[in-house]
């Protein structure tokens, strides 16, 4: 691949409804789109999943822009890229900053697939023609509101329900959900809201046959999660703790989790995602793809990675209309009977809507490579 230009675009979109977790409420989404152009005339697209505040991890939209502009893009000027797997190797001198790295690498993966006239799914080794879709439900004002929201989502066909929990909004809401919907696939996401003093409290969740409880303890922990898992029948799923294949290896060896949630941005890109997938598959650790309120380009990448064989649990890959009044791709991502079809056209399988992107753009900057 001969890359000759990279364009960064900072855009902002309003969410259809506010989304509340234990760490805050989001009403809109700022993010960066990355377009990588080649001498062949093709363009590949990626999307940074960082938000404005460093509350999920240390990265923000502003720091991503800085890292791409001042460090990552200059590194690409010094190297030749034969395959997208090369990108992560070129980025090794830069510590962490996984979201920024993943956005550029994702655009290069899309470009690679287009230049080879294959879908991104096939380029990654995907085997599915369609993927099951789960949905994440934020913290609500009342149990009644939560139950009616879940009822609505089940009516739309979602295959798995994930609910956000926190101290004071956990056992009773799970109990109420399980009473009304005794057979659904149900999981709880704690977003690091608990500690080891809460072991006996969290043990109460074992009664409700949850698919998993996601990231109950600190965002950088794998040791205490192993202790907690030894006291719980409910599988623990790690999210924020897993940034690399080495993190995953250590967590598996320690017994810190029985499930892993993969987010492409969190682990630095698709190449690292493939390593984590293969490791988990070899240890019979099921996986699913988490969401970061992505717009269409980021969601298309999630669909592609979810098409791999070890993604056996429905992910947070809801269709475009779940989050946006109008997405920035064409066609928009749709769901049918709880499934999203994996595109088989070249690249991510969706075309960026440049008119829409230009209407919501905050700023842009091109770079010659």
Secondary structure, DSSP 4 states (H G I P E B T S, - for coil): --EEEEEEEEEEEEEEEEEEETTEEEEEEEEEEEEEEETTS-EEEEE----SSTTSSS--HHHHHHHIIIIIHHHHHTS--SSTHHHHHHTTTS-S-HHHHHHHHHHHHHHHHHHTT-BHHHHHT---SEEEBEEEE---SSHHHHHHHHHHHHHHT-SEEEEE-BTTBSHHHHHHHHHH-TTS-EEEE-TT---GGGHHHHHGGGGG--S-EE--S-TT-SHHHHHHHHH-SSPEEESTT--SHHHHHHHHHHT--SEEEE-TTTTTSHHHHHHHHHHHHHTT-EEEE------HHHHHHHHHHHTSTTB-S-BS---GGGT-SS-SEESPP--BTTEEEPP-SSBTS-EE-HHHHHHTEEEEEEEE-
